[in-house]
Amino acid sequence: MEALSTSLPGGTWTLGDSPVTRFGYGAMQLAGPAVMGPPADQAGALAVLREAVEAGITHIDTSDAYGPTVTNELISEALRPYPDSLLVATKVGANRDAQGGWPTARRPEDLRKQVQGNLRSLGVEVLDLVNMRMGDATGPQPGSLEEAFGTLAELQAQGSIRHLGVSNVTPEQVAEAQSIAPIVCVQNMYNLAHRHDDALIDQLAMQGIAYVPFFPLGGFTPLQSETLSAVAEQLEAAPMSVALAWLLQRSPNILLIPGTSSSAHLRENIAGAGLSLPEEAVAELDRIGR
């Protein structure tokens, strides 16, 4: 299946040697409740993946821990053989337990097993991009990532991984990772209400490194803000559209991966992210997280 030639909001960014659309797609919501088990609507999940690629999206974010293996298997079923233009990013560093938890799994043997699992469930010989997930459910935590990230660098040198990134990390961990091997992206929580990475985003932009915010719309608890609602009302737009558009306008190295299990919602996200925010609206929104 070839991606259609279309113009998505934000244009493109180059991850390493791979041009991708800045508007991407996050597959996490395709799994069942609490990101466990299969989707309630298997056909609908496959359809939204196909529609994402047909809309021109060339960046899909996933993980073998989603389901577990569910989203990767859906991606494989829906999109193989993969278009040459499509980059599928995955992440390692955590497993799933029977209660739906995300226990840390960062020992070298754990990471090698996870990389092999992603290769198998995605049906590929080389992973386009692997993010090393650090921290925990509360966010980034201090500490060295040398052993874990070094293991991924070894796997990259062996040919199992094309590009490396880091996720849920502190600025110090970003610098440590860069001292071990080149990275093409940082994936952290960031949105209108969570602006702790402002300085890091600007630093990465100067280095030509992408910043990929997860939970761009607030995650499991949607963004709620009187200012956001007021600006959206003034622009006659949905608050979530304003939030996505703000991210694209925040910095050219920000790549979006909003997730949905609905084709209609996917189309709404694409349209909403294309909203052009006037300067006065951006100034109002910038006050939310500061």
LONU-229916 format. One line per field, with one value per residue (C-alpha): residue number from 1; x, y, z; residue in one letter. Coordinates in Angstrom, 1 decimal, padded with zeros to 4 digits. Example, Ala and Ser with C-alpha at 12.3 -4.5 7.8 and 13.67 -1.06 7.14 Angstrom:
BEGIN
setor <- (1, 2)
x <- (012.3, 013.7)
y <- (-004.5, -001.1)
z <- (007.8, 007.1)
marfi <- (A, S)
END
This chain:
BEGIN
setor <- (1, 2, 3, 4, 5, 6, 7, 8, 9, 10, 11, 12, 13, 14, 15, 16, 17, 18, 19, 20, 21, 22, 23, 24, 25, 26, 27, 28, 29, 30, 31, 32, 33, 34, 35, 36, 37, 38, 39, 40, 41, 42, 43, 44, 45, 46, 47, 48, 49, 50, 51, 52, 53, 54, 55, 56, 57, 58, 59, 60, 61, 62, 63, 64, 65, 66, 67, 68, 69, 70, 71, 72, 73, 74, 75, 76, 77, 78, 79, 80, 81, 82, 83, 84, 85, 86, 87, 88, 89, 90, 91, 92, 93, 94, 95, 96, 97, 98, 99, 100, 101, 102, 103, 104, 105, 106, 107, 108, 109, 110, 111, 112, 113, 114, 115, 116, 117, 118, 119, 120, 121, 122, 123, 124, 125, 126, 127, 128, 129, 130, 131, 132, 133, 134, 135, 136, 137, 138, 139, 140, 141, 142, 143, 144, 145, 146, 147, 148, 149, 150, 151, 152, 153, 154, 155, 156, 157, 158, 159, 160, 161, 162, 163, 164, 165, 166, 167, 168, 169, 170, 171, 172, 173, 174, 175, 176, 177, 178, 179, 180, 181, 182, 183, 184, 185, 186, 187, 188, 189, 190, 191, 192, 193, 194, 195, 196, 197, 198, 199, 200, 201, 202, 203, 204, 205, 206, 207, 208, 209, 210, 211, 212, 213, 214, 215, 216, 217, 218, 219, 220, 221, 222, 223, 224, 225, 226, 227, 228, 229, 230, 231, 232, 233, 234, 235, 236, 237, 238, 239, 240, 241, 242, 243, 244, 245, 246, 247, 248, 249, 250, 251, 252, 253, 254, 255, 256, 257, 258, 259, 260, 261, 262, 263, 264, 265, 266, 267, 268, 269, 270, 271, 272, 273, 274, 275, 276, 277, 278, 279, 280, 281, 282, 283, 284, 285, 286, 287, 288, 289, 290)
x <- (000.0, 001.4, 000.8, -001.2, 000.5, -001.2, -000.4, -000.7, -000.5, 003.1, 004.8, 007.7, 010.8, 013.8, 014.4, 018.0, 017.8, 014.0, 011.7, 008.4, 005.2, 005.2, 001.6, 001.9, -000.3, 000.0, -001.3, -001.6, -005.4, -005.9, -005.4, -008.2, -009.0, -006.0, -003.9, -004.5, -005.9, -007.4, -009.6, -013.4, -013.6, -010.8, -012.0, -012.3, -008.7, -007.4, -009.4, -008.0, -004.4, -005.1, -006.8, -003.8, -001.4, -003.9, -004.1, -000.3, 000.9, 004.4, 005.2, 003.4, 004.3, 003.8, 005.3, 005.3, 004.1, 000.7, -001.6, 001.0, 001.9, -001.7, -000.9, 002.2, 000.2, -002.6, 000.0, 001.5, -001.9, -003.1, 000.0, 002.4, 004.0, 005.0, 005.3, 008.9, 007.9, 006.5, 008.5, 007.3, 008.8, 008.6, 009.9, 011.4, 012.2, 009.0, 006.9, 003.3, 002.1, -001.2, -002.7, -001.9, 001.1, 004.2, 007.2, 010.6, 012.6, 015.9, 018.5, 020.5, 018.8, 015.4, 016.1, 017.4, 014.2, 012.0, 013.8, 013.4, 009.7, 009.1, 010.9, 008.7, 005.3, 005.9, 007.2, 010.4, 014.1, 015.2, 013.3, 013.1, 013.4, 013.6, 013.1, 014.7, 012.0, 013.3, 011.6, 008.3, 004.6, 005.2, 007.6, 011.4, 013.6, 017.3, 019.9, 022.3, 021.0, 024.4, 023.8, 020.4, 021.0, 024.4, 022.6, 020.4, 023.5, 025.1, 021.9, 022.0, 025.6, 024.6, 021.9, 018.7, 017.8, 018.2, 017.6, 017.7, 015.7, 015.0, 011.7, 010.6, 014.0, 015.7, 017.8, 020.9, 019.9, 019.5, 023.1, 024.3, 022.6, 024.2, 027.6, 026.9, 025.3, 023.4, 019.7, 017.1, 014.3, 013.2, 009.7, 008.5, 005.2, 004.4, 001.3, -000.2, -000.5, 002.9, 005.6, 008.6, 010.6, 010.5, 014.2, 015.0, 012.7, 014.6, 018.0, 017.0, 015.7, 019.1, 020.7, 018.2, 016.7, 012.9, 010.8, 007.8, 005.3, 003.2, -000.2, -000.3, -004.0, -003.5, -003.6, -006.2, -007.3, -008.1, -006.7, -009.0, -008.4, -010.6, -008.1, -008.0, -011.8, -012.0, -009.5, -011.2, -014.6, -013.1, -011.7, -014.9, -012.8, -012.7, -010.3, -008.4, -007.9, -006.4, -004.1, -002.7, -002.3, -000.4, 002.0, 002.8, 003.3, 005.4, 008.6, 009.4, 011.0, 007.8, 006.2, 002.6, 001.4, -002.2, -003.9, -007.4, -009.3, -011.8, -011.4, -013.7, -011.7, -008.5, -009.9, -010.9, -007.4, -005.8, -008.2, -007.8, -004.0, -004.2, -005.7, -003.7, -003.5, -003.1, -000.4, -002.8, -004.2, -000.7, 000.1, -003.0, -002.3, 001.3, 000.2, -001.5, 001.6, 003.6)
y <- (000.0, 003.4, 006.5, 009.1, 012.4, 014.8, 017.8, 017.2, 019.9, 020.9, 019.5, 017.1, 016.5, 014.3, 011.6, 010.6, 009.9, 009.4, 012.2, 011.8, 013.8, 016.0, 014.8, 011.2, 008.5, 006.8, 003.3, 002.7, 003.3, 000.4, -002.1, -003.0, -001.3, -000.2, -001.0, -004.7, -007.3, -007.0, -004.1, -004.4, -003.7, -005.5, -004.4, -000.7, -000.9, -002.1, 000.5, 003.4, 002.3, 002.0, 005.4, 007.0, 005.8, 006.6, 010.2, 010.5, 009.8, 008.4, 008.1, 005.6, 005.1, 001.7, -000.7, -004.5, -003.7, -002.4, -005.3, -006.8, -007.4, -006.3, -003.0, -004.3, -007.3, -005.0, -002.8, -005.8, -007.1, -003.8, -002.4, -005.1, -004.9, -001.5, 001.5, 002.6, 006.0, 004.7, 004.8, 002.7, 003.8, 001.4, 001.5, -000.8, -000.7, -002.1, -005.3, -005.9, -007.9, -009.7, -006.7, -004.4, -002.8, -001.7, -003.3, -002.0, -004.3, -002.7, -005.3, -006.1, -009.5, -007.9, -005.4, -007.9, -010.0, -006.9, -006.0, -009.5, -009.4, -006.1, -007.5, -010.6, -008.9, -006.2, -008.7, -006.9, -007.7, -004.2, -001.8, 001.7, 003.5, 002.2, 004.6, 003.6, 004.3, 005.4, 006.7, 005.4, 006.1, 009.3, 010.7, 010.8, 009.7, 010.6, 007.9, 006.6, 005.0, 003.9, 000.1, 000.1, 002.6, 001.0, -002.3, -000.7, 000.9, -002.6, -003.9, -001.0, -001.8, -005.4, -004.2, -004.8, -001.1, 001.8, 004.8, 005.3, 007.6, 008.1, 008.4, 009.6, 011.1, 014.1, 016.5, 015.0, 011.5, 013.0, 014.2, 010.9, 009.0, 011.3, 010.5, 006.8, 007.0, 009.5, 009.9, 011.2, 012.0, 012.5, 011.3, 012.9, 014.0, 017.6, 019.6, 023.0, 022.3, 020.4, 022.7, 021.4, 020.6, 024.0, 024.6, 021.0, 021.4, 024.5, 022.9, 019.8, 022.0, 023.6, 020.2, 019.0, 016.4, 015.8, 016.1, 013.8, 014.6, 011.8, 012.6, 015.7, 016.1, 015.3, 011.5, 009.5, 012.8, 015.2, 018.7, 021.0, 024.7, 027.8, 029.6, 026.8, 026.7, 030.5, 030.6, 027.7, 029.5, 032.7, 030.7, 028.7, 025.5, 022.5, 022.8, 019.7, 021.1, 024.2, 022.1, 020.2, 023.3, 025.0, 022.1, 022.2, 026.0, 025.7, 024.4, 022.9, 019.8, 018.8, 015.7, 014.8, 011.2, 011.7, 008.3, 007.2, 004.0, 005.9, 006.9, 009.8, 011.1, 010.6, 012.9, 015.4, 015.4, 016.0, 018.9, 020.4, 020.4, 022.5, 025.4, 028.6, 030.3, 034.1, 035.6, 036.8, 033.3, 031.8, 034.4, 033.5, 029.8, 030.2, 031.4, 028.0, 026.1, 028.9)
z <- (000.0, -001.0, 001.1, -000.7, -001.5, 000.8, 003.0, 006.7, 009.3, 010.2, 007.2, 007.8, 009.9, 009.3, 012.0, 011.3, 007.6, 007.5, 006.5, 008.4, 008.8, 011.9, 012.4, 013.3, 015.0, 018.4, 018.5, 022.2, 022.3, 019.8, 022.6, 025.1, 028.4, 030.4, 027.3, 027.9, 025.6, 022.1, 020.9, 021.2, 017.5, 015.6, 012.2, 013.3, 014.7, 011.4, 009.5, 011.5, 010.9, 007.2, 007.1, 008.9, 006.2, 003.4, 004.9, 004.4, 007.9, 007.8, 011.6, 013.8, 017.5, 019.2, 021.7, 022.2, 025.7, 024.4, 024.8, 025.2, 021.5, 020.4, 018.7, 017.0, 015.6, 014.5, 012.7, 011.0, 009.9, 008.6, 006.9, 005.8, 003.4, 004.9, 002.6, 002.1, 003.5, 006.8, 010.0, 012.9, 016.2, 019.3, 022.8, 025.3, 029.1, 030.6, 030.6, 031.6, 034.6, 035.1, 036.9, 033.9, 035.6, 033.8, 035.8, 034.8, 032.5, 031.7, 032.2, 029.0, 028.7, 029.2, 026.4, 024.0, 024.5, 024.0, 020.8, 019.5, 020.5, 018.6, 015.5, 015.6, 016.3, 013.7, 011.2, 010.3, 010.2, 011.4, 013.8, 012.4, 015.7, 019.3, 022.3, 025.6, 028.2, 031.6, 034.7, 035.9, 035.9, 037.8, 035.2, 034.7, 037.5, 038.0, 037.4, 034.8, 031.6, 030.5, 030.8, 029.3, 026.4, 025.8, 025.2, 022.5, 021.0, 020.7, 019.0, 016.6, 015.7, 015.1, 012.7, 014.6, 015.0, 012.6, 014.9, 018.7, 021.0, 024.7, 026.5, 030.0, 030.7, 032.3, 030.4, 032.1, 030.8, 027.3, 027.5, 028.8, 026.0, 023.4, 024.9, 024.1, 020.7, 018.5, 019.2, 016.8, 019.3, 022.8, 023.9, 027.1, 028.5, 027.4, 026.6, 027.3, 031.0, 031.4, 030.2, 032.2, 029.0, 027.4, 027.6, 026.5, 023.4, 022.4, 022.9, 020.9, 018.1, 017.8, 017.5, 014.9, 017.2, 017.4, 020.5, 020.6, 023.3, 024.7, 026.1, 023.9, 024.9, 028.6, 028.4, 030.3, 031.9, 029.1, 029.3, 031.2, 031.3, 031.4, 029.2, 026.6, 026.5, 026.2, 023.3, 021.6, 021.9, 020.4, 017.5, 017.1, 017.4, 019.7, 022.7, 021.6, 018.2, 019.7, 021.9, 019.0, 016.8, 019.7, 019.9, 016.1, 016.4, 019.6, 017.8, 014.4, 016.0, 017.8, 016.3, 017.2, 017.9, 019.1, 019.4, 018.7, 017.9, 015.7, 012.1, 012.6, 015.5, 013.5, 010.8, 013.5, 014.9, 011.5, 010.7, 014.2, 014.2, 011.0, 012.8, 012.5, 015.9, 015.9, 018.1, 020.7, 021.2, 021.5, 024.1, 026.1, 025.9, 026.9, 030.3, 031.1, 032.0, 033.5)
marfi <- (M, E, A, L, S, T, S, L, P, G, G, T, W, T, L, G, D, S, P, V, T, R, F, G, Y, G, A, M, Q, L, A, G, P, A, V, M, G, P, P, A, D, Q, A, G, A, L, A, V, L, R, E, A, V, E, A, G, I, T, H, I, D, T, S, D, A, Y, G, P, T, V, T, N, E, L, I, S, E, A, L, R, P, Y, P, D, S, L, L, V, A, T, K, V, G, A, N, R, D, A, Q, G, G, W, P, T, A, R, R, P, E, D, L, R, K, Q, V, Q, G, N, L, R, S, L, G, V, E, V, L, D, L, V, N, M, R, M, G, D, A, T, G, P, Q, P, G, S, L, E, E, A, F, G, T, L, A, E, L, Q, A, Q, G, S, I, R, H, L, G, V, S, N, V, T, P, E, Q, V, A, E, A, Q, S, I, A, P, I, V, C, V, Q, N, M, Y, N, L, A, H, R, H, D, D, A, L, I, D, Q, L, A, M, Q, G, I, A, Y, V, P, F, F, P, L, G, G, F, T, P, L, Q, S, E, T, L, S, A, V, A, E, Q, L, E, A, A, P, M, S, V, A, L, A, W, L, L, Q, R, S, P, N, I, L, L, I, P, G, T, S, S, S, A, H, L, R, E, N, I, A, G, A, G, L, S, L, P, E, E, A, V, A, E, L, D, R, I, G, R)
END
